[in-house]
Amino acid sequence: MEYHLAIDIGASSGRHILGYIEDGQIKIEEVYRFENGISKVEGEYCWDLKGLFEDIKKGIHKCKELGKLPKSIGIDTWAVDFVLLDEEDKILGNTVAYRDDRTEGMMEKVFEVIPQDMLYLYTGIQFQRFNTIYQLMAIKDKKPEILYKAKTFLMVPDYLNYLLTGVKANEYTNATSTQLINSFDRNWDEKILDEIGIDKSIFQEIKLPKTILGNLREELVKEFGFDMEVILPATHDTGSAFIASVCNDNDSVYLSSGTWSLMGVENHFPICVPQSMNYNFTNEGGIDYRFRFLKNIMGLWIIQEVRRKYDNKYSFAELVIKAREAEYFTSIIDVNHDRFLNPENMIEEIKTYCRETNQKVPETVGEVAFCVFNSLSSSYKDSIGELEEIFEKEYKRINVFGGGCQNELLNELLAKVTKKEVLAGPVEATAIGNIVAQLLSYKKVADLEEARKLIKKSFEIKTYMP
């Protein structure tokens, strides 16, 4: 049996999942799970990359203990965050997280040198205050000495791959989230970098998903007792998740549902017109130079924070049960408002928003939970309406995948408000997409179309009718 290891790291946790083909189906097995999160360091919200890499190694050791040695390994994470390395390949400053407020006002500073419409025309990327371009501008504005010393730019999964292999490369799908990649040339946009005053020499060669980056460093081979090939999946977790969609047609909208909700369609070309800019859609790079034309929606982060503020007293399943008891509640929040990005108290922020917008304020646990789920479904409906307006067509179905597709209430609300069929699954879309990229690299699967047929045959898909 040949195993392939997907390491899928999200904002709150990471998993090591082994994948293999058996009896004409993809089988997966979780072998290790670990916590992740941000903490304040020197006044900034930061990631602990040293701790993450230790957990990566622990999970690999677990594979060895089980006697299931992977032939290859792929890492995916969230987007936009990065490290800058000095001439000795040491991290400069903190690994600041996208939820930090250092980018306040930086979007406007960028627009002073590059007009907003031109930036969108070049990159096709949605305007979000935490995009890499604004983080770099924040460093230039507040800590210019870091940029002066910087010799290498690596995004978070790029850096973890560098620790594994010693090879420096910027993977394409994650690089597109920086708002620094020209969507037509599919490479670093030197004009943008020149305009904002960032040294282009720090950026690495762009490598595509399915690329074999290299083998493990010699010292890691000795530590683990075996070697693996490090293969680039779509290192942006959403890019990996979209690979695992069970729909392979032009009539479906995709919804990757997790901490973030990413809703859109697949294209073979970017759409950088004023209408898509005004609706704030993004053209993120995907496998085989596909474009994920989608909108980032705040997602289940809001209910995760609500649960935390209830001291984790309720499981997510219990919050859904309580929400069902409050389906009479009609107040809606704008889930994409910056105020919900990282508030001190999510419950109070929801109540304050409702108060300020002259809506009924949720009081019970069920009312708060239903307000979140109902608001998410409302946002999804609006985004689909914008997609249909841009493409001048009506979509027939929605494929929801990722951990959020287990929320049956949200799936029911989505089918109800959109009046469309909803296909829910696969749950482990990101890890599956990661593994599929490895299988494609080894030509164990011919192409993406065949992969999606295989995924549909291998994993449970639930259907919800309007």
C-alpha positions in Angstrom: 0.0 0.0 0.0 1.4 3.4 -1.0 0.4 6.2 1.4 0.4 9.9 0.8 0.3 12.3 3.7 -1.7 15.5 3.7 -0.9 18.0 6.5 -3.8 20.5 6.6 -3.3 23.4 9.0 -6.1 25.8 9.7 -6.4 28.8 12.0 -7.5 26.7 15.0 -6.1 23.2 14.4 -4.1 21.0 12.1 -4.3 17.3 11.0 -2.1 14.7 9.5 -4.3 12.6 7.1 -3.0 9.6 5.2 -4.6 8.9 1.9 -4.4 5.9 -0.5 -6.3 4.2 -3.2 -8.0 0.9 -2.4 -10.7 -1.0 -4.3 -11.1 1.9 -6.7 -11.8 4.4 -4.0 -9.8 7.1 -2.1 -9.5 6.1 1.5 -8.3 8.5 4.2 -7.2 8.1 7.8 -6.4 10.8 10.4 -3.3 9.9 12.3 -2.5 13.1 14.3 -4.2 16.3 15.3 -2.9 19.4 17.0 -4.0 22.8 18.1 -3.2 26.1 16.4 -4.0 29.7 17.2 -2.8 33.2 17.5 -1.4 34.8 20.6 -0.2 38.3 21.4 3.6 38.9 21.2 5.0 42.4 21.7 1.6 43.8 21.0 0.9 41.9 17.8 -1.3 38.8 17.1 1.2 36.2 15.9 1.5 32.5 14.8 3.9 30.1 16.5 5.6 28.6 13.5 8.2 26.8 15.6 5.5 25.0 17.5 3.7 24.2 14.2 6.8 22.6 12.8 7.3 20.5 15.9 3.7 19.3 15.5 4.4 18.5 11.9 7.3 16.3 13.0 5.3 14.6 15.7 2.6 13.6 13.2 5.3 12.1 10.9 6.7 10.2 13.8 3.2 8.9 14.4 3.1 7.5 10.9 6.3 5.7 11.5 4.9 4.2 14.8 1.8 3.0 12.9 4.1 1.4 10.3 2.4 3.4 7.5 5.3 5.3 5.8 4.1 7.9 3.3 5.7 8.0 -0.1 5.0 11.8 -0.2 3.8 14.7 1.9 2.0 17.9 1.1 1.2 20.9 3.3 -1.6 23.4 3.0 -2.5 26.3 5.3 -4.5 29.5 5.3 -3.4 32.3 2.9 -1.9 35.8 3.0 0.5 35.4 6.0 4.3 35.1 5.5 7.8 35.3 6.9 10.7 37.5 5.9 14.1 35.9 6.3 17.5 37.6 6.7 20.7 36.6 5.0 21.2 33.8 7.5 17.6 32.5 6.8 16.4 33.6 10.2 12.9 35.0 10.6 12.8 38.8 10.9 10.4 40.1 13.5 7.2 38.3 14.4 5.1 36.0 12.2 2.1 38.4 12.4 -1.4 37.0 11.8 -3.9 38.4 9.3 -6.3 39.3 12.2 -3.8 41.8 13.6 -4.8 45.4 13.2 -1.4 46.6 11.9 -2.9 47.0 8.4 -5.4 49.7 9.5 -5.1 52.5 6.9 -2.6 50.6 4.8 -5.0 50.0 1.9 -5.4 53.7 1.5 -1.6 54.1 1.5 -1.3 51.6 -1.4 -4.1 53.4 -3.3 -2.1 56.6 -3.1 0.5 55.0 -5.4 -1.6 52.5 -7.3 -5.2 53.4 -8.1 -7.7 50.8 -6.8 -9.1 50.0 -10.2 -5.7 49.5 -11.7 -4.6 47.2 -8.8 -7.7 45.1 -9.4 -7.1 45.1 -13.2 -3.6 43.8 -12.6 -4.3 41.2 -10.0 -8.0 40.5 -9.9 -7.9 40.0 -6.2 -10.6 41.0 -3.7 -9.8 44.0 -1.5 -9.4 42.8 2.1 -7.4 44.8 4.6 -5.3 41.8 5.6 -4.0 41.0 2.1 -0.3 40.5 2.0 0.3 43.7 0.0 -1.1 45.7 2.9 0.8 43.7 5.5 4.0 44.5 3.6 3.0 48.2 3.5 2.5 48.1 7.2 6.0 46.8 7.7 7.4 49.4 5.4 5.5 52.1 7.3 6.2 51.0 10.8 9.2 48.7 10.8 11.2 49.6 7.7 14.4 48.1 9.1 12.9 44.6 8.7 12.4 45.1 5.0 15.9 46.5 4.7 17.3 43.3 6.1 15.0 40.9 4.3 16.5 38.6 1.7 13.7 36.1 1.3 9.9 36.2 1.2 8.1 32.9 2.0 4.4 32.4 2.7 3.6 30.2 5.7 3.4 26.8 3.8 6.4 27.8 1.7 8.4 28.3 4.9 7.3 25.0 6.4 8.3 23.3 3.1 11.7 25.1 3.3 12.2 23.6 6.8 11.4 20.2 5.4 13.5 20.4 2.2 15.9 23.4 2.3 14.3 24.5 -1.0 12.9 28.0 -1.3 9.9 28.4 -3.6 6.6 30.4 -3.7 3.6 28.1 -4.5 1.2 29.6 -7.1 -2.2 29.3 -5.4 -1.1 30.9 -2.2 1.0 33.5 -3.9 -2.1 34.8 -5.8 -3.7 35.7 -2.4 -0.9 38.3 -1.9 -2.4 40.8 -4.4 1.0 40.9 -5.9 0.7 38.3 -8.7 -0.3 39.5 -12.2 -3.4 37.4 -13.0 -2.5 37.3 -16.7 1.2 36.8 -16.5 0.8 34.5 -13.5 4.0 35.8 -12.0 5.1 38.5 -9.5 4.0 41.9 -10.8 7.2 43.9 -10.9 5.3 47.2 -11.6 3.3 46.8 -8.4 6.3 46.0 -6.4 8.2 49.0 -7.8 5.3 51.3 -7.1 5.0 50.3 -3.4 8.8 50.2 -3.0 9.3 46.5 -2.2 12.5 44.8 -3.4 11.4 42.2 -6.0 14.6 40.1 -5.4 13.2 38.7 -2.1 10.4 36.8 -3.9 11.0 33.3 -5.1 10.3 31.4 -8.3 6.6 30.5 -8.6 6.0 26.7 -8.5 2.7 25.0 -9.4 0.7 22.4 -7.6 1.8 18.9 -8.4 5.4 20.0 -8.4 7.8 17.6 -6.6 9.8 20.2 -4.5 12.4 17.7 -3.2 13.2 15.2 -0.6 13.6 15.7 3.1 16.7 17.3 4.6 19.3 14.8 5.6 18.9 15.5 9.3 15.1 14.9 9.1 15.6 11.6 7.3 17.8 10.5 10.2 15.3 11.7 12.7 12.3 10.0 11.1 14.1 6.9 9.9 12.7 7.2 6.4 12.5 9.7 3.5 9.6 11.2 1.6 9.1 13.4 -1.5 7.6 16.8 -0.6 5.0 17.6 -3.2 3.2 21.0 -3.6 -0.6 20.7 -3.3 -2.6 23.8 -3.7 -0.9 25.2 -0.6 -3.8 27.6 0.0 -6.3 25.4 1.8 -9.2 26.8 -0.2 -7.4 25.8 -3.4 -7.1 22.3 -2.1 -10.7 22.2 -1.0 -12.0 23.3 -4.5 -10.1 20.4 -6.0 -12.4 18.1 -4.0 -15.7 19.4 -5.3 -17.9 16.7 -6.7 -19.3 18.9 -9.3 -17.4 19.3 -12.6 -19.8 21.3 -14.7 -20.7 24.9 -15.5 -24.0 24.9 -13.6 -22.7 24.7 -10.0 -21.6 27.2 -7.4 -18.9 26.0 -5.0 -18.9 26.8 -1.3 -15.9 25.9 0.8 -17.3 26.1 4.3 -15.1 26.4 7.4 -13.6 29.2 9.4 -14.0 31.2 6.2 -16.7 30.7 3.6 -15.4 30.9 0.1 -18.2 31.0 -2.5 -17.8 31.1 -6.3 -17.2 29.2 -9.5 -14.2 27.9 -11.5 -12.9 29.6 -14.6 -10.0 29.2 -17.0 -9.4 32.9 -17.2 -9.5 35.8 -14.7 -12.4 38.3 -14.6 -11.1 41.7 -13.7 -13.9 44.0 -14.8 -15.4 46.9 -12.8 -18.5 44.9 -12.0 -16.6 42.1 -10.3 -14.4 44.7 -8.5 -17.5 46.5 -7.2 -19.0 43.3 -5.9 -15.5 42.5 -4.4 -15.0 39.1 -6.1 -11.5 37.6 -6.2 -9.7 35.6 -8.9 -7.5 33.2 -6.8 -5.2 30.8 -8.6 -6.1 27.2 -8.6 -4.7 23.9 -9.9 -3.9 23.6 -13.6 -4.0 27.4 -13.8 -7.7 27.4 -13.1 -9.1 30.5 -11.4 -11.4 30.4 -8.4 -13.7 33.3 -9.0 -15.1 33.7 -5.6 -16.0 35.9 -2.6 -14.4 35.5 0.9 -17.2 35.5 3.5 -16.5 35.6 7.2 -17.8 32.1 7.7 -18.0 29.9 10.8 -15.4 32.0 12.5 -18.3 34.0 14.0 -20.0 31.0 15.6 -16.6 29.7 16.7 -16.1 32.9 18.6 -19.7 32.9 19.9 -19.0 29.4 21.3 -15.7 30.5 22.9 -17.5 33.5 24.6 -20.0 31.0 26.0 -16.9 29.3 27.6 -17.2 26.4 25.2 -20.2 25.3 27.2 -22.1 24.1 24.1 -20.8 21.9 21.3 -21.4 23.1 17.8 -24.2 20.4 17.5 -25.9 21.8 20.6 -25.7 25.3 19.2 -27.5 24.1 16.0 -30.2 22.5 18.2 -30.7 25.7 20.1 -30.7 27.7 16.9 -33.5 25.5 15.5 -35.6 26.5 18.6 -35.2 30.1 17.6 -36.1 30.0 13.9 -38.6 32.8 14.6 -35.7 35.3 15.0 -35.3 37.5 12.0 -32.4 39.9 12.7 -29.6 39.8 10.2 -26.0 41.0 10.6 -23.5 41.9 7.8 -21.1 39.0 8.4 -18.5 40.6 6.2 -18.2 43.8 8.3 -14.7 44.4 9.6 -16.1 44.6 13.1 -16.6 40.8 13.1 -13.0 40.1 12.1 -11.5 39.9 15.6 -13.7 41.6 18.2 -13.1 41.3 21.9 -16.5 39.8 22.4 -18.3 38.4 19.4 -21.7 38.0 21.2 -21.7 41.6 22.3 -20.6 42.8 18.8 -23.6 40.9 17.3 -25.9 42.5 19.8 -24.4 46.0 19.3 -24.8 45.7 15.5 -28.5 44.7 15.8 -29.0 47.6 18.2 -27.3 50.1 15.9 -29.3 48.9 12.9 -32.6 49.1 14.8 -33.2 45.3 14.7 -34.3 43.0 17.5 -31.3 42.2 19.8 -30.7 38.5 20.3 -30.9 37.5 24.0 -30.9 33.7 24.2 -28.2 31.3 23.0 -30.5 30.0 20.3 -31.3 33.5 19.1 -27.6 34.4 18.8 -26.8 31.1 17.0 -29.7 31.4 14.6 -28.9 35.0 13.9 -25.4 33.9 12.8 -26.6 31.0 10.6 -29.4 33.0 9.1 -27.0 35.9 8.3 -24.6 33.5 6.7 -27.2 32.0 4.4 -28.4 35.5 3.5 -24.9 36.5 2.6 -24.5 33.3 0.5 -27.8 34.2 -1.3 -26.5 37.7 -2.1 -23.2 36.4 -3.5 -25.0 33.9 -5.7 -27.2 36.7 -7.0 -24.1 38.7 -7.9 -22.5 35.7 -9.6 -25.6 35.2 -11.7 -25.7 38.9 -12.6 -22.0 38.9 -13.6 -22.2 35.7 -15.7 -25.8 36.4 -16.9 -27.0 32.9 -16.1 -28.8 30.9 -13.4 -26.9 28.3 -11.5 -28.8 25.0 -10.7 -27.0 23.7 -7.6 -24.5 24.5 -4.8 -21.8 22.1 -3.7 -20.9 22.8 0.0 -17.7 21.1 1.1 -15.4 21.2 4.1 -16.2 20.9 7.8 -19.1 23.4 7.6 -21.1 21.1 5.3 -21.9 19.0 8.4 -24.2 21.8 9.6 -27.6 20.5 8.4 -29.4 23.6 9.5 -27.2 25.9 7.5 -27.5 23.6 4.4 -31.3 23.7 4.8 -31.4 27.5 5.1 -29.1 27.7 2.0 -31.4 25.5 -0.1 -34.5 27.5 1.2 -33.2 31.0 0.6 -31.6 30.3 -2.8 -34.2 27.8 -4.1 -31.4 25.6 -5.3 -30.3 22.0 -4.8 -27.5 21.7 -2.2 -25.0 18.9 -2.3 -23.1 18.6 1.0 -19.7 16.9 1.0 -17.0 15.8 1.1 -16.4 16.9 4.7 -12.6 16.5 4.5 -12.4 18.4 1.2 -9.1 20.2 1.9 -7.1 17.1 2.9 -8.7 15.1 0.0 -7.7 17.9 -2.4 -4.2 17.9 -1.0 -3.9 14.1 -1.5 -5.4 14.3 -5.0 -2.6 16.8 -6.0 -0.1 14.2 -4.9 -1.9 11.4 -6.7 -2.0 13.6 -9.9 1.8 14.3 -9.5 2.4 10.5 -9.6 -0.1 10.0 -12.4 -2.1 7.6 -10.2 -5.1 9.7 -11.4 -5.2 11.0 -15.0 -6.7 14.4 -14.5 -8.9 16.6 -12.4 -12.1 15.3 -14.0 -11.2 11.7 -13.2 -10.2 12.8 -9.7 -13.6 14.3 -9.0 -15.4 11.3 -10.3 -13.3 9.2 -7.9 -14.0 11.5 -5.0 -17.8 11.4 -5.6 -17.6 7.6 -5.6 -15.4 7.5 -2.4 -17.2 9.9 0.0 -20.7 10.5 1.3 -22.6 13.3 -0.4 -25.9 14.5 1.1 -28.6 16.3 -0.9 -30.9 19.1 0.3 -33.8 20.2 -1.8 -35.4 23.7 -1.6 
